[in-house]
Amino acid sequence: MQFTLNGAQVDVDDAGATLLDVLRERLGVTSAKDGCSPQGQCGCCTVLVDGSPRVACVTPARRVAGREVTTVEGLEPERRDEWADALMTTGGSQCGFCTPGILLRLAALGAPGSITEEKAETALLAHLCRCTGWQTILEAATGSSRAVDHREPVAAGSRSSERASIEGRAPQRVGADVALGAGGFSEDTAPADALVAVPNAAGDWFVAETLAEARRLAGKVQGRRTTVPPVHPLELPPGEWDLTLRTTWIEPAYLEPDASWCVPGGEPSSPLANGGAFGGKVDSIAPATARRLADEHGRAVRVVLSREDTVRLGPKRPPIAAGLRADGTGIVRVVRTPGIAERIRSVLPDVEVEEVDVAGPRTSTALRAAGWAEAWVLRAALARRAGVETHEGAVAEAIFEADGSLLVRLAAGDPLDPVVLRSYAIGAAHLGLGWVTSEGIAVDGDGEVHDLTIRSFGILRAKDMPRVTVELALADRRPPVNGSDAVFAAVAAAAWLERGLPTDWPTERGTHR
């Protein structure tokens, strides 16, 4: 089979593969990312076919025979650089995993600044971006005059990357090449001749020469979205309370599935290659598995988790059920998790913490501000003010304005790069608002997760997000600290207060699915 890739003719065997398989596994084009394959729901693998956007993971390769396929590498250099610069200027790229696909879809509509917000929001319905909160991407597309409150071009230098690393709590680099997908993700840097290892639903590992063969041996089954609604795994503690809250299981939903590779006797690559995954990969099984299998097989081994695998095997933030009195005393029930009680009591010292054993996915305090954020939300609700101060010294406040827009004030030490810090604050606002209003996954009584598709997690779309204005303490010259965790908790508190403090989250489940 022949087709044109970025202006050059290529010949590949037609073995029933998808276009994404052909691009990544056979031709080594790694700018097209695999975020959910073959669900066709995240948009990270978007390419242009004869100039029109296509999701490569659900496009049979045979359908592009004789046609022209364009990835970001094949865009005209001036056009490609123009879009990368626009995303850099607004902070519309963070880890860079989703941006190549988004860039291609938006580039098919026109130049940065020439696209209406309505058209951009419609285009982004085909995509998921978990980092940015969408607004900065829309600003790059529309050239909005309200784009950056503290406009400074992002310099791809140490201060920008330092701020990104502080916010992501993992090494992270800022640069135009990152926006084009060259962030150095583990899956993109594996040796071409590495064996591929994937798990099945039971956690057994299958190793083969190719990803397609390994997935066939493992019996990979397409994930599904259940019709069963999320349930709250914990009952409220008995008593008379002035404030009650129950949260459910939610999926971290970082875009890059866990991956690592290792050579025999070597050190495995980090699944945190250019992003912290909101803490979801801190104890990923991928690196240790890659090392063990490389030593067993005497060859480099690449470990690849599918979207379904990350949902089944990845950690979740521990659900809570809390009852508080106005004086800050009460009981917080939480799914048993090492370290969670200390996190809660660090903010609510007068509550009793009851850890409860519950059938369900594994939990971790490594998830973004787990336990600490829940406690601050309760504390802020009692005070009727969505203000948060972290133990590191970041201070954040969130206010919903009369027009529905959101104002965030943040002091996080030396901003280092205001555009980067603002981008992370908006991204954290997106996560905090979604946590309260729309996010949740179904987990049955045996602890099995039933929502395995990326669109079933309830993540807010671009068109669902209110306008966010971020006011930064630009004159703050204290040492820089993480500010986005404080914004996450403050926005969650503000959203809960705005909705009248209903007991059960998510408050509007189904509205955005």
C-alpha positions in Angstrom: 0.0 0.0 0.0 1.3 3.5 -0.9 0.4 6.9 0.4 2.1 10.3 0.7 3.3 11.2 4.1 4.5 14.8 4.6 5.2 15.1 0.9 7.1 11.8 0.5 5.7 8.6 -0.9 5.8 5.6 1.5 5.1 1.9 1.0 3.8 -0.3 3.8 2.2 -3.7 4.1 -1.6 -3.6 4.4 -2.1 -6.0 7.3 -5.3 -4.5 8.7 -3.5 -2.0 10.8 -4.8 1.4 11.8 -3.2 4.6 10.4 -1.9 5.3 13.9 -0.1 1.9 14.1 1.5 2.5 10.7 2.7 6.0 11.6 4.1 5.2 15.1 5.0 1.5 14.9 6.3 1.2 11.3 7.3 4.7 10.2 8.5 6.1 13.5 6.3 9.2 13.4 5.8 9.9 17.1 4.1 13.3 17.0 0.8 11.5 16.5 0.1 10.4 20.1 -1.7 7.3 21.4 -3.9 8.5 24.3 -6.9 6.1 24.0 -6.4 3.8 21.0 -8.6 2.6 19.6 -11.4 4.5 21.3 -11.1 7.5 19.0 -12.1 9.8 21.8 -9.1 11.9 22.9 -8.0 13.4 19.6 -4.3 13.1 20.4 -3.6 11.1 17.2 -5.3 13.6 14.9 -3.6 14.0 11.5 -4.7 15.6 8.2 -5.8 13.4 5.4 -6.0 15.4 2.1 -6.1 18.5 4.4 -9.0 17.3 6.6 -8.6 16.2 10.3 -8.9 12.5 10.9 -8.4 10.5 14.1 -5.7 8.1 13.1 -6.4 5.4 15.8 -9.8 4.5 14.2 -8.8 5.1 10.6 -7.9 1.8 8.8 -4.6 2.4 7.0 -6.0 1.1 3.8 -8.4 4.1 3.7 -5.5 6.4 3.1 -4.1 4.5 0.1 -3.1 7.0 -2.6 -3.9 9.9 -0.4 -1.9 12.6 1.4 -1.3 12.3 5.1 0.1 15.3 7.1 1.5 15.3 10.6 2.9 18.4 12.3 6.2 17.7 10.7 4.6 18.1 7.3 3.0 21.5 7.9 4.5 24.4 6.1 7.3 25.6 8.4 5.9 29.1 8.7 2.4 27.8 9.5 3.7 25.3 12.0 5.9 27.8 13.8 3.1 30.4 13.8 0.8 27.9 15.7 3.6 26.8 18.1 4.4 30.4 18.9 0.7 31.2 19.4 0.4 28.4 21.9 3.6 29.4 23.7 2.4 33.1 23.9 -0.8 32.2 25.6 0.4 29.2 27.6 -1.7 26.8 25.5 0.8 24.0 25.8 2.0 22.3 28.9 3.1 18.7 28.7 2.6 18.8 24.9 1.0 15.4 24.5 -2.4 16.6 23.2 -1.2 19.7 21.4 0.1 18.2 18.0 -3.4 16.9 17.3 -5.1 20.0 18.5 -2.7 22.2 16.5 -3.4 20.2 13.3 -7.2 20.5 13.7 -7.1 24.2 14.4 -4.5 24.8 11.6 -7.1 23.2 9.2 -9.4 26.1 10.1 -7.0 28.9 9.5 -4.2 31.0 11.1 -3.9 31.8 14.8 -6.1 34.8 15.6 -8.4 34.2 12.6 -10.8 31.6 14.1 -14.0 32.5 16.0 -14.4 31.2 19.5 -17.5 29.2 18.4 -15.6 27.5 15.6 -12.7 26.7 17.9 -14.9 25.3 20.6 -16.7 23.1 18.1 -13.4 21.9 16.7 -12.1 21.1 20.3 -15.1 18.8 20.9 -13.0 16.1 19.2 -10.2 16.6 21.7 -9.3 16.2 25.3 -6.7 18.4 27.0 -6.3 17.7 30.7 -3.6 20.2 31.5 -4.6 23.6 30.2 -8.3 24.0 31.0 -8.9 24.9 27.3 -9.0 28.7 27.7 -5.4 29.3 26.7 -5.8 27.2 23.6 -8.9 29.2 22.6 -6.9 32.4 23.1 -4.3 31.1 20.7 -6.9 30.3 18.1 -8.9 33.5 18.4 -6.2 36.0 19.2 -8.4 37.3 22.0 -7.4 40.7 23.4 -8.2 39.2 26.9 -5.7 36.5 26.2 -3.0 37.1 28.8 -3.5 39.4 31.7 0.2 39.7 32.2 1.4 39.4 28.6 5.0 38.3 28.3 6.2 35.9 25.6 7.3 32.6 27.1 11.0 32.2 26.7 12.0 28.5 26.3 14.5 28.9 29.1 15.2 27.9 32.7 12.7 30.2 34.4 9.8 28.9 32.3 10.8 25.3 32.7 11.4 25.8 36.5 7.9 27.1 37.0 6.4 24.3 34.9 8.3 21.7 36.9 7.2 23.3 40.2 3.6 23.2 39.1 3.8 19.7 37.6 5.9 18.4 40.5 8.0 16.6 38.0 10.8 17.7 35.5 9.2 19.5 32.7 10.5 21.6 29.8 8.9 24.5 28.0 9.6 25.2 24.4 8.0 25.4 20.9 9.1 21.8 20.1 7.2 20.6 23.2 4.0 22.1 21.7 4.8 20.1 18.6 4.9 16.9 20.5 8.7 16.5 21.1 8.6 16.5 24.8 10.6 13.3 25.1 7.8 11.0 26.3 8.9 7.5 27.2 6.8 5.9 24.4 8.5 8.1 21.8 12.1 7.4 22.8 12.1 3.6 23.0 14.5 1.6 20.8 12.9 0.6 17.6 13.8 -3.0 18.1 12.5 -3.3 21.6 10.1 -6.0 22.6 6.7 -4.8 23.6 4.9 -5.9 26.8 1.3 -5.2 27.7 -1.0 -6.5 30.5 -4.3 -8.2 30.3 -7.3 -7.3 32.5 -5.9 -9.6 35.2 -2.5 -8.0 35.3 -0.6 -10.8 33.5 2.1 -9.6 31.1 2.4 -10.6 27.4 5.5 -9.9 25.4 5.8 -9.8 21.6 7.8 -8.2 18.8 5.1 -5.6 18.0 2.4 -3.7 20.0 -0.3 -5.2 17.9 0.8 -8.8 18.5 1.3 -8.2 22.2 -2.2 -6.7 22.5 -3.6 -9.7 20.5 -1.9 -12.2 22.9 -3.3 -10.3 25.9 -6.8 -10.4 24.5 -7.2 -6.6 24.7 -10.9 -5.7 24.7 -12.2 -2.3 23.7 -13.2 -0.3 26.7 -16.7 0.7 27.3 -18.8 3.4 28.9 -21.3 2.0 31.4 -24.9 3.2 31.8 -24.6 2.7 35.5 -24.2 6.0 37.4 -21.3 6.6 39.8 -22.1 5.7 43.4 -20.7 7.0 46.6 -18.8 4.2 48.3 -19.1 5.7 51.8 -22.1 6.6 53.9 -22.2 9.8 55.9 -21.3 9.5 59.5 -24.3 9.5 61.8 -24.9 12.7 63.7 -26.3 16.3 63.4 -24.1 18.2 61.1 -23.9 21.8 59.8 -22.0 20.7 56.7 -21.9 17.3 54.8 -20.0 16.1 51.8 -19.6 12.9 49.9 -17.3 12.4 47.0 -17.1 9.5 44.6 -14.4 7.7 42.5 -12.9 9.9 39.8 -10.2 9.2 37.2 -7.1 11.3 37.1 -7.4 11.1 33.3 -3.9 12.2 32.4 -3.5 12.0 28.6 -0.3 9.9 28.2 -0.9 6.3 29.3 1.8 4.8 31.5 4.8 3.6 29.5 8.5 2.8 30.2 11.3 1.0 28.5 14.6 -0.6 29.7 17.6 -2.4 28.4 19.0 -5.4 30.2 20.8 -4.3 33.3 19.9 -0.7 32.7 17.7 2.0 34.3 14.1 2.2 33.0 12.9 5.4 31.4 10.5 7.5 33.5 6.8 7.6 32.7 7.1 11.2 34.0 9.2 12.2 31.0 7.5 15.6 30.5 4.7 16.0 33.0 3.6 15.0 36.4 0.3 13.3 35.5 -1.3 15.0 38.6 0.5 12.5 40.7 -1.0 9.5 38.9 2.3 8.0 37.8 4.4 8.5 40.9 4.2 4.8 41.7 3.5 3.5 38.1 4.1 -0.2 37.6 5.7 0.4 34.2 9.3 1.1 35.1 9.8 -1.9 37.4 8.1 -4.2 34.9 10.2 -2.9 32.0 13.4 -3.6 34.0 12.3 -7.1 35.1 11.2 -8.2 31.6 14.3 -6.7 29.9 16.5 -8.8 32.3 14.4 -11.9 31.7 14.4 -11.6 27.9 17.9 -10.2 27.4 16.6 -7.5 25.2 15.2 -4.0 25.5 11.6 -4.2 26.5 9.0 -1.4 26.1 6.0 -1.6 28.5 2.8 0.0 27.2 -0.4 0.4 29.1 -3.6 1.1 27.2 -6.2 3.6 28.3 -8.2 0.7 29.7 -5.1 -0.5 31.7 -4.5 2.9 33.2 -8.1 3.1 34.4 -8.1 -0.4 35.9 -4.6 -0.3 37.4 -4.0 3.4 38.1 -4.6 5.1 41.5 -7.6 7.2 42.4 -8.0 9.9 45.0 -9.7 8.4 48.1 -13.4 9.2 48.3 -14.7 10.8 51.5 -17.9 11.2 53.5 -17.8 14.0 56.0 -20.0 15.6 58.6 -18.8 18.8 60.3 -20.1 21.2 62.9 -19.7 25.0 62.5 -16.9 24.9 65.0 -14.8 22.7 62.8 -15.3 19.5 64.7 -16.8 16.4 63.2 -16.0 13.2 61.4 -14.4 12.6 58.1 -14.7 9.1 56.7 -12.2 8.2 54.0 -11.3 5.1 52.0 -8.3 3.6 53.7 -5.1 5.0 52.2 -1.6 5.3 53.7 -1.0 8.9 54.9 -4.5 10.2 54.2 -5.5 10.8 57.8 -2.5 13.0 58.4 -3.3 15.0 55.3 -6.8 15.7 56.4 -5.9 16.6 60.0 -3.2 19.0 58.8 -6.0 21.3 57.7 -8.8 20.2 60.0 -7.1 19.4 63.3 -10.3 19.0 65.3 -12.0 16.3 63.2 -12.0 12.6 63.8 -10.7 10.7 60.7 -12.2 7.2 60.1 -10.5 5.1 57.5 -12.8 2.5 55.9 -11.9 -0.5 53.9 -13.9 -0.5 50.6 -13.8 -2.7 47.5 -12.5 -0.5 44.7 -9.5 0.6 42.7 -6.3 1.4 44.6 -6.0 4.9 46.1 -3.0 7.2 46.7 -2.2 10.4 48.4 0.1 11.2 45.4 -2.9 12.4 43.4 -3.2 16.1 43.3 -3.6 17.4 46.9 -5.5 14.3 47.9 -7.0 14.6 51.4 -5.5 18.0 51.8 -7.8 19.6 49.1 -10.9 17.9 50.5 -10.1 19.2 54.0 -9.5 22.8 52.6 -12.8 22.7 50.7 -14.6 21.8 53.9 -12.8 24.5 55.9 -13.5 27.1 53.2 -17.2 26.1 53.1 -17.5 26.6 56.9 -15.9 30.0 56.5 -18.0 30.8 53.4 -14.9 32.0 51.6 -13.0 30.1 49.0 -9.5 31.0 50.2 -6.7 28.5 50.6 -3.2 28.6 51.9 -0.8 25.7 51.4 1.9 24.5 53.8 4.4 25.6 51.1 3.1 29.2 51.3 0.9 29.5 48.2 -2.3 31.5 48.7 -5.2 31.3 46.3 -8.7 32.7 46.3 -11.5 31.9 43.8 -14.7 33.9 43.2 -17.5 33.3 40.8 -18.6 36.7 39.4 -22.2 37.7 38.6 -21.8 36.9 34.9 -20.7 33.3 35.7 -17.0 34.0 35.0 -14.4 32.9 37.5 -11.8 35.2 39.2 -8.7 33.5 40.6 -6.1 35.4 42.7 -2.8 33.6 43.3 0.4 34.3 45.2 3.0 31.5 44.7 6.3 33.2 45.3 8.3 34.5 42.4 6.1 33.9 39.3 9.3 33.1 37.2 7.1 33.2 34.1 3.6 34.7 34.5 2.3 33.1 31.3 3.3 29.6 32.4 2.0 30.1 36.0 -1.3 31.5 34.6 -1.7 28.5 32.3 -1.3 26.1 35.2 -3.7 28.1 37.3 -6.4 27.9 34.6 -5.7 24.2 34.2 -6.1 23.6 37.9 -9.4 25.6 37.8 -10.7 23.3 35.1 -9.8 20.2 37.3 -11.3 21.8 40.4 -14.6 22.7 38.7 -14.9 19.4 37.0 -14.3 17.5 40.3 -17.2 19.3 41.9 -19.7 19.3 39.1 -19.2 16.6 36.5 -16.5 14.0 37.1 -17.1 10.4 38.3 -16.6 6.8 37.3 -18.8 3.8 38.0 -17.2 1.2 40.3 -19.3 -1.9 41.3 -19.6 -3.6 44.7 -16.7 -5.9 43.8 -14.5 -2.9 43.2 -14.4 -3.3 39.4 -14.3 -0.1 37.3 -16.9 0.0 34.6 -16.2 3.3 32.9 -13.2 2.6 30.7 -13.6 5.1 27.9 -12.0 8.5 28.2 -15.3 10.3 27.4 -17.0 8.6 30.3 -15.0 10.3 33.0 -17.2 13.5 32.9 -14.3 15.9 32.0 -15.5 19.4 31.2 -15.2 20.3 27.5 -14.0 23.7 26.2 -17.5 24.9 25.7 -18.4 24.0 29.3 -15.7 26.2 30.9 -16.5 29.7 32.2 -14.1 32.5 31.5 -11.2 32.5 34.0 -9.3 35.6 34.9 -6.1 35.0 36.9 -4.6 37.8 39.0 -1.0 37.0 39.9 1.0 38.5 42.7 3.7 39.6 40.3 5.7 41.5 42.9 6.0 38.4 45.1 9.7 37.6 45.4 9.6 34.8 47.9 11.0 31.5 46.6 8.7 30.0 44.0 6.2 27.4 45.3 3.5 25.3 43.7 0.4 27.4 43.2 -1.9 25.2 41.1 -2.7 22.9 43.9 -4.0 25.8 45.9 -6.1 27.0 42.9 -7.5 23.5 42.5 -8.8 23.5 46.1 -9.9 27.1 46.0 -11.9 26.7 42.8 -13.5 23.5 44.1 -14.6 25.4 47.2 -15.9 28.3 45.2 -17.9 26.0 42.9 -19.4 24.2 45.9 -20.3 27.4 47.6 -21.8 28.8 44.4 -24.1 25.7 44.1 -25.4 26.0 47.6 -23.2 23.2 49.2 -25.1 20.1 48.1 -23.9 17.0 49.9 -23.1 14.8 47.0 -20.4 15.4 44.3 -20.5 15.5 41.3 -23.4 18.0 41.6 -24.4 18.0 37.9 -23.5 14.5 36.7 -24.8 13.8 33.2 -24.8 17.5 32.1 -21.5 17.3 30.3 -21.3 13.6 29.3 
